[in-house]
């Protein structure tokens, strides 16, 4: 049977006007942060500004770098990228290097502008909180040897640019959720007691790929009853009556990952479990609907605390200091929905709300994902099912 979830195009192209807007926005943020030159070393940042895709990211030997200043946008690439880069018109210029990491860094540094102003040249690199840029001793050593340079993190300027998503980005996230939700529902409907975590994980990944995901990233897939280790890899543990199944997806579409938690139970739940499921689910949906442009993340956390208190639930899972986060090209992004966080929620943000309850060996968590608009919020993913999924 043909799966209706499969999208028409595996990698939608970003509109040129959107790429221009991203570049204009980061340049404004660079002025605010006192950044004269921004160096890009991470895959997500380079793809965000260029829309250039290459399989070379699978290797560490021949990296890509980027440079943005007031006038120029340059990509520094190994000569092996030339045919791919020159196969179509690009909205950036390219310099090539022969060799590997050290030669690439030297070529990038050679593109730095000569500094003629007072003070020092402000150079920022995409290293910092929630940024996963490429570490490069050659770049840092060169900066340290220059008396006319101040080296800083570019993460603040980059996140202020990337946190507010366009409708194009929201559409990619929406498709990624459709892909994983359908796969989960189908796999759970066909699963049986006794299946292992590893086997169920592989089956789920296969369906996710059939549905059109870019790739089958590692899935959290654990069974347990009060012994949940959420970072544990899938094992040969088999699903028993009373176990809870907890998953967290990663598979991306168009580069935008479907970070979505889902749960199920081995065997029929008791009445108190159904009640806890319903209460936690309704609370999470109400929390998501209460988010508004203009409130702070701390305000939204206060709403969560009021809802949780009113529901008369035991304390929420407390190993992390937040009950939600932003989402985009990364699985988790700023802002953090945490107590007293002054970050203002703005139109265009994608937020994941996911408070967790561990109760008498069970786990109840519902990751609802919203797109903040001027008049309210849109759920980008199908809301969690009204009844607890059961594997018999």
Residue, then its C-alpha position, 0 to 999 in steps of 0.5 A: x500500500x502506498x504511504x501518503x506521508x511520503x513527500x514529493x521532494x526529499x530536499x526542498x530548496x530554500x527560496x533565494x529571498x529567504x536566504x537573503x533575509x537570513x544574511x541581512x539579519x545576521x549582519x544586523x546582529x553582528x553590528x549589535x554584538x560588535x562583530x566585524x567578521x563571523x566565521x562559520x565552522x558548523x554544518x547547520x550554520x553553513x547550510x542555514x545561510x547557503x542551502x548548500x548540501x554535500x555528503x562531505x560532512x560525513x568526513x572530518x578530513x576536508x571541512x567547509x568553512x564560511x566567512x561573513x562580513x559587512x560586504x562578503x559571504x565566502x565559503x572556503x571548500x576543498x577543491x573536491x567540492x568544486x563540481x558540486x558548488x559550481x553545478x548551479x548559481x550560488x549566493x556566495x563566493x567560493x575559495x578553494x584549498x588543496x589538502x586537509x583541515x590545516x590547509x583549509x584553516x590557512x585558506x580561510x584565514x587568508x580571506x580575513x579583511x585587513x583592519x584599518x580602524x581604531x581598536x581591534x577587529x572583532x572576529x566571532x566563531x560559531x562556538x558557544x551554547x547549543x552551537x556545535x562548530x568545528x574546533x580548529x587549533x590553527x584558527x585559534x592560534x592565529x587569532x592569539x598571535x594577532x594584536x589587532x584581533x578580539x576573538x569572541x563567540x558568535x552564538x548569541x548573534x546566530x541564535x537571535x537570527x535563527x530562533x524565529x522561523x519562517x513559514x517555510x521552516x515550520x512546514x519542514x518541521x510539520x512534515x518531519x513530525x508527520x513522518x515519525x508520527x505515522x511510523x510510530x502509530x503503525x509500528x505500535x499497532x503491529x507490535x507484540x509483547x516479547x519484542x526487544x527494544x533493538x528490534x522495535x527500534x529497527x522496525x520503526x527506523x525502517x518505516x521512518x525512512x519509507x515515509x521520506x525522512x532524510x536519514x534514520x538517526x538514532x532513536x531512544x527506545x527503552x522499555x522499563x518499569x521505574x528503571x528508566x535511563x533515558x539516554x540508554x541505547x536500545x538493547x535486547x530487553x524484551x517488552x513485558x506486561x506492565x512495562x512502559x515504552x518511551x521513545x524520542x525521535x530524531x529523524x529529519x526532513x529537509x534538515x529539520x529533525x522531528x524531536x518528538x517523544x511518544x510512549x506506549x504500555x505493555x498490556x492494559x493499564x490500570x485505572x490510575x494509569x489511564x487517569x495519570x495519562x489523561x491528566x498529564x496529557x491535558x495539562x501539556x496541551x493546555x500549557x502549549x496553548x497558553x504560550x503567547x508572543x510577548x510573554x517570557x519563558x519564565x512566564x510560561x514556566x509559571x503557567x506550567x507550575x500553576x497547571x501542575x499544582x492545580x492537577x494535584x500531581x506529584x513533583x515533575x521529573x527534575x533531572x533537567x531544569x526546563x520543561x521545554x525548548x526551541x526547535x529548528x535545524x538542531x534537535x534542541x535549540x534556545x530558548x529554554x522554558x525554565x524558571x525565571x528565564x527572561x527570554x521573550x517568546x516571539x512570533x516565529x519561534x518553534x517551542x517543544x513543551x514536554x514536562x515529564x511525570x514518573x509515577x509508581x514505575x510508569x512514565x507519562x510525557x507528551x512532547x507537544x510542538x507549537x509554532x508561535x504566531x501573532x494571534x496564537x499558536x499552531x500545533x506543528x505535530x498531531x496532538x498526542x492520542x487521547x488514549x494510552x497506546x497499548x501493546x498486547 
